[in-house]
Amino acid sequence: MGHMGLAGTLLERFAIALGCWDDVRMKAYSVDLRRKVVDAVSSGTPKAQVARAFGLGISTVKRYVAKERRGEDLDPKKPPGKRRKLDDTARRLLERDLEERPAATLSQRREFLKRVAGVSVSDSTLSRALRRTGWSRKKDRWERRSATSS
């Protein structure tokens, strides 16, 4: 692993530990922007100029133009990786359960999710999801992390 690979991994771990990894990931460019880029190149504007005008890398412009030339749609690809087991509905149910039963254990919450949402997860998965949403275990209860806590 190269130096940058290690730095990237450390930064990723740090972002995950802070619970803000989801905020770090870059969103895909809209289909509308991609269409404008391709249209600008099609109208004769040099790719480098289009890249500067839209604040994109030249490789991105080339990739969009090549996709258009091959007849592919310009929709962004599905994000890589495994889909999360806890969808938005399950997370909202979990939040409500945390507020109503702050002293419930991970096992009790797991059973609650299985019974109410039909979602089966491990204690580890549930614990990570809780940390991502800003909750932490303090003594015998779960509470929302304060902005000043470390």
C-alpha positions in Angstrom: 0.0 0.0 0.0 1.4 3.4 -1.0 1.7 6.4 1.2 -1.5 8.0 -0.2 -3.4 4.7 0.2 -2.4 4.7 3.9 -3.4 8.3 4.3 -6.7 7.7 2.6 -7.4 4.8 4.8 -6.5 6.7 8.0 -8.7 9.6 6.9 -11.6 7.2 6.1 -11.2 5.6 9.5 -11.2 9.0 11.2 -14.3 10.1 9.3 -16.1 6.9 10.2 -15.1 7.2 13.8 -16.5 10.8 13.8 -19.7 9.5 12.3 -19.5 11.7 9.2 -18.3 9.3 6.6 -21.6 9.6 4.7 -21.0 13.4 4.4 -17.5 12.8 3.0 -18.6 10.8 0.0 -19.0 12.8 -3.2 -22.4 12.9 -4.9 -22.6 12.0 -8.5 -23.0 14.8 -11.0 -26.6 15.3 -12.3 -27.7 13.9 -15.6 -28.6 17.5 -16.5 -25.0 18.7 -16.0 -23.7 15.7 -17.9 -26.0 16.5 -20.8 -24.8 20.2 -20.8 -21.2 19.0 -20.9 -21.8 16.7 -23.9 -23.8 19.4 -25.7 -21.0 21.9 -25.2 -18.4 19.5 -26.7 -20.8 18.6 -29.5 -21.2 22.3 -30.4 -17.4 22.5 -31.0 -16.1 23.8 -27.7 -12.7 22.2 -26.8 -12.9 19.6 -24.1 -10.4 21.4 -21.9 -12.4 24.6 -22.1 -15.6 22.7 -21.2 -13.9 21.1 -18.3 -12.8 24.5 -16.9 -16.2 26.1 -17.5 -18.0 23.4 -15.6 -15.3 22.9 -13.0 -14.7 19.2 -14.0 -11.6 17.2 -14.8 -10.8 16.7 -18.4 -11.1 12.9 -17.9 -14.7 13.4 -16.7 -15.6 15.3 -19.8 -14.0 12.7 -22.0 -15.8 9.9 -20.2 -19.2 11.6 -20.7 -18.5 12.3 -24.4 -17.4 8.7 -24.9 -20.6 7.3 -23.2 -22.7 9.5 -25.5 -20.8 8.4 -28.6 -21.3 4.7 -27.6 -25.0 5.4 -27.2 -25.1 4.8 -23.5 -27.2 6.9 -21.2 -25.5 9.5 -19.0 -27.0 8.3 -15.7 -24.5 7.9 -12.9 -23.5 4.4 -11.9 -24.9 2.8 -8.8 -22.6 3.5 -5.8 -20.2 0.6 -5.2 -20.4 -1.6 -2.1 -23.0 -3.5 -0.3 -26.4 -1.9 0.4 -27.0 -1.1 4.0 -29.4 -3.4 5.8 -31.0 -0.6 7.7 -33.0 1.6 5.3 -34.4 5.0 6.2 -37.7 3.5 7.6 -35.8 1.2 9.9 -33.5 4.0 11.0 -36.5 6.2 11.8 -38.1 3.4 13.8 -34.8 2.9 15.6 -34.6 6.6 16.5 -38.1 6.6 17.9 -37.3 3.4 19.9 -34.1 5.1 21.3 -36.1 8.1 22.5 -38.9 5.9 24.0 -36.7 3.2 25.5 -33.2 4.7 26.2 -32.2 1.8 28.5 -33.0 -1.0 26.0 -30.1 -3.2 25.1 -28.8 -3.9 21.6 -30.4 -7.3 21.7 -33.7 -5.8 22.6 -33.4 -3.3 19.8 -32.5 -6.0 17.4 -35.6 -8.0 18.3 -37.7 -4.8 18.0 -36.4 -4.2 14.4 -37.0 -7.8 13.5 -40.5 -7.7 14.8 -41.6 -4.3 13.6 -39.6 -3.8 10.4 -38.7 -7.4 9.4 -35.0 -6.4 9.4 -32.5 -8.9 10.9 -29.1 -7.5 11.9 -26.3 -8.3 14.2 -25.5 -6.4 17.4 -22.4 -5.0 15.6 -24.3 -3.7 12.6 -26.9 -2.1 15.0 -24.2 -0.5 17.1 -22.5 1.0 14.0 -25.8 2.3 12.8 -26.5 3.9 16.1 -23.1 5.6 16.2 -23.6 6.9 12.6 -26.9 8.5 13.6 -25.2 10.3 16.6 -26.1 8.0 19.5 -23.7 6.6 22.1 -24.0 4.3 25.1 -23.5 6.1 28.4 -23.6 3.9 31.5 -26.9 2.0 31.2 -28.6 4.0 28.5 -28.3 5.3 25.0 -28.2 9.1 24.5 -27.6 11.5 21.7 -24.0 12.6 21.5 -23.6 16.3 22.3 -21.7 18.6 19.9 -19.0 19.1 22.5 -18.3 15.5 23.4 -15.3 13.7 22.0 
